[in-house]
Amino acid sequence: MKQNFIALLCGIIFAIGLSLSQMINPIKYSNFLDITGSWDPSLMFVMMGALAVAIVSFKWILKRPSPIIAESFHVSRKSSIDKPLILGAAIFGIGWGMSGYCPGPAVSGLGLLSLESVIIVVPFIWVFFACNRFFEQK
């Protein structure tokens, strides 16, 4: 229960940050990708800030023997670049570019009762279950 509450609290803080930086607005993404038109570099600064926090945090956190509220860290040991990784990244990027929604902002947009967010998030959920079912059978 404690882990779920902390996860919910972290999600709320993340959603507030996305809202304050206007990252739940698909026009922000479209303008960032439109380098020959109405280019908006503000997303680059948001990403650089997030990267800086992640670099500092991961170095400090991974020095601990274990997380504060879990028994162990769940860090991928995979270091190779393979077809599934490239295909997944390509599908993610194409979906993001076509819709203007990254998954995090799309889920955050649900809190604003955004129809666009529902249209994006429902297929995400469907694909999660479909992939789980497909890979479970193999």
N, C-alpha and C positions, 0 to 999 in steps of 0.2 A: 504494500500500500504506500509506503514511504517513497519507494522508487517511482511509482506512478505519479504521485503528487509532485515530486521534484521534476519529473519529465514534463508534466503539464505546466508547471511554473516556467521551466526553460522555454517551452513552446510559446507561451504567452509573451515572455520577454522578447523572443525572436520575432514574433508577429508584430509586436509594438515597434521594434526596430525597423522592420520592413515597411510598416505603415508610415513611420516618421520620415524615412528616406524616400518615400513614394515608390518603393520597389514593387508594390502590388499594382501599379499602374502599367498596363501593357504598352502604353504609348512611350514610356521611358525606355523600354527594351527596343522597341521599333526605332526610336530616334537614335539609340546607341548603335544599332546595326546599320543605320542609314548614313554611312560615312561620306557620301557624295551629296547628300541633301541637308536635312535639318539635324545634323549630328549633335548629340548631347553627350559629352564626355563624363557626366556626373556618375554614371554607373561604374566607370573605371575607378573613380575615387572610392566608391562604396566597396568595390571588390578589393582594392589595395588596403583599405582599413581592415576589412575582414581577414585578409591574408596576414597582415601584421599581427593582429590579435591571435590568430591561429598558430603562427610560428612561435610566438612567445609562450602561449598557453601549452601547446603540445610538448615543447621542450621541458617545461616545468612539471606538467602533469605526468608525463611518462617516466619521470625519475622516481615517482612514488612506487611502492611495492604493489599497490592495488588502488582501485578507485575508492572514493569515500563511501559510496553506498552500494558497491557490488563486490563480488569475490575476486574478479579478475578483469583485465582489460580485454576488449574484443577488437583486436587490431589485425587486419589482413596481413598474412605473411606472403601473399602472392606478389611477385615482383616482375613477372613477365607480361608483355603486351601480346594479347592473342586476339583471334577473330571475334569472340563474344564481346570483349571489351571494346574493340573498335566499332562493331555493329551497334552495341548499346549506346555508346557515346554519340554515334552518328544519328541514331533515332532520337535520342534526347535532344540533340542540337537542332535537328530538323523540326521536331515538335515545338521546341521553344521558339525558334525563329518564325514558324508559321502562326503560332497562337499568340505569341508575345507574353506567354506565361511560363515562368520557371515553376517547378512543383511547390517550393516553399511559399512564394507569393500567391500561388493559386489557392493553396489551402488557407492561407491567411485571409484571402478575399472572401472565403465562405463566411467569415465573421461579419462581413459587411453585407451579407445576403446578396452577393454578386451572382447574377445568372451566368456570366462568362466563367466564373470560377466553378460553378456547378458543372457546366458543360465540359470543363477541363478535368476536374477531379473525378467525376464518375467514371470516365474511361480509364483513368489511372488505377482506380480501385478494381475495375473489371479485369484489367491486364495483370494486376498483382495476383488475383485469384486464378486467372487462366494460366499464367506462367507457373504458379505453384502447383496446380493440378497437372500440367504438362510435364514438369520436371519430376514430380512425385512418381509418375508412372514409369519413368526410365530407370 
